[in-house]
């Protein structure tokens, strides 16, 4: 599973990832201290390309990590929030 992220404006991150099979998916935003700032359980998603938008408007400027957990697989991508 590969996670691709794009910044869309100042308050939104677009996260794209692919699933080989249907899986329960959770997306977490983690700060550099390892604290979970946001956690979204998306439920069971079907196989194929997935696309979701994360609102980061209320987050402070800094470095964060978007972690996508699908079944037993975990993929992490670094994101910079700049205001």
Long-range contacts (C-beta under 8 A, 24 or more apart in sequence): 1-68, 1-70, 1-73, 1-75, 2-75, 3-66, 3-68, 3-75, 3-76, 3-77, 4-77, 5-66, 5-77, 5-79, 7-79, 8-53, 10-57, 10-82, 10-83, 11-55, 11-56, 11-57, 12-53, 12-54, 12-55, 12-56, 12-57, 13-53, 13-54, 13-56, 13-66, 13-79, 14-51, 14-52, 14-53, 14-54, 15-51, 15-52, 15-53, 15-54, 15-66, 15-68, 15-77, 16-49, 16-50, 16-51, 17-49, 17-50, 17-68, 17-70, 17-75, 18-48, 18-49, 18-50, 19-45, 19-46, 19-47, 19-48, 19-50, 19-70, 20-47, 21-47, 22-46, 22-47, 23-70, 23-71, 23-73, 24-70, 24-71, 25-50, 25-68, 25-69, 25-70, 26-68, 26-69, 27-52, 27-54, 27-66, 27-67, 27-68, 27-69, 28-66, 28-67, 28-69, 29-54, 29-56, 29-59, 29-64, 29-65, 29-66, 29-67, 29-79, 30-64, 30-65, 30-67, 31-62, 31-63, 31-64, 31-65, 32-62, 32-63, 32-64, 32-65, 37-64, 45-70, 56-81
